[in-house]
Amino acid sequence: MSAFPLPVTCERKMAARGGKRAAERAAQKKTKRAKLTGNKTPQTERKPKTVTFTLENEEEANKNIISVPPPVSTGKWTNKERVLVFSSRGISFRTRHLMMDLRTMMPHSKADTKMDRKDKLFVVNEVCEIKNCNKCIFFEAKKKQDLYMWISNVPHGPSAKFLVQNVHTLAELKMTGNCLKGSRPLLSFDPKFDKEPHYALLKELFTQIFSTPRYHPKSQPFVDHVLSFTIAEHRIWFRNYQIIEEDASLVEIGPRFVLNLIKVFQGSFGGPTLYENPHFQSPNMHRRVIRQATAARQKQRQTVKQILKEKRSEEKEVLARDVTDDVFSTPAEPRDPAVQLQPPEPQRSKKKLRLTELKKRTQMKRTGRR
């Protein structure tokens, strides 16, 4: 409200003017729209244009046509596999680089923040559900030196736990191989994967996790590298190779690591144990065996030193004198000692004799005698 109120008649006149201006603006907008759309017909009333080509003007028409190549992948993305790749707190820099290499290698992967150590592993299932992922690769670090890897089918299982050894990342290897980012890989499995049931289960898990879905939006429709899974010494060896177009030979790209199977569980991150590796030795036990071996070697050295010291300190045994030792000994005939009545002549040393001879020669030269 203003300080000086207007009379009622003035307020009514101002309201009427405002109404007139609004009506004029609406009319102007309608006329502009009518001018723009006056010469155009709606899309529903348009008829499709038909172009007929004859043999005479076909060559001329082909010259004027600009051909646009069709898209490379025109299929439909049906395999909705999504893999969550993340870790717990306390991992080393090498583990972090390995995790980043796996994410770049798998375009269907997702990332998440590090999980707290105090949280239980069942929380991973909830994180995967929030991220809309049905597969998971989880790196768990212990004692800042041991690395464990979980692969799981969320949320119903199965899942497997591995000890990761001999980790080498892409930046560390500096191999000559290279592949297109986001390309689809070929998976190569050892024939031993089909002989035992627990290896067959792991093969299916690896196939669903590492294979890039066809027609994925972030993937490239090319196959230019191979992921190799080989079994040796009861361990799974992971390698990544490039396929060279010229002769179809393989060149390693990286990363590379070794998986030592611990257990296979029925559920996701837990549940009944389906398989337990009898050849697995925990890192703590391995370090303990090494310490015991070094302690045994040191103890052996100490015992050898003690034995040598005792041998040196022992007195030599005095053997009894044998009577028959002097049977064949013939003593020499006794001789009278020769008594010298005159003193012996003094003996000159060789040096003095040489000096005297030199003196004589020099004197003879001076006097002219030879």
Secondary structure, DSSP 8 states (H G I E B T S, - for coil): --SS---HHHHHHHHHHHHHHHHHHHHHHHHHHHHHTSS---TTT---------TTTHHHHHHH-------S--S-------EEEEEBTT--HHHHHHHHHHHHH-TTEEE---B-TTS-TTHHHHHHHHTT-SEEEEEEEETTTEEEEEEEETTT--EEEEEEEEEE-HHHH--S----TTEEEEEEE-GGGGTSHHHHHHHHHHHHHHS--TT-TTSEEEEEEEEEEEEETTEEEEEEEEE-TTT--EEE-S-EEEEEEEEEEEETTEEEEEEE-TT---HHHHHHHHHHHHHHHHHHHHHHHHHHHHHHHS--------GGGGSS-------------S-------HHHHHHHHHHHHHHHHHHT--
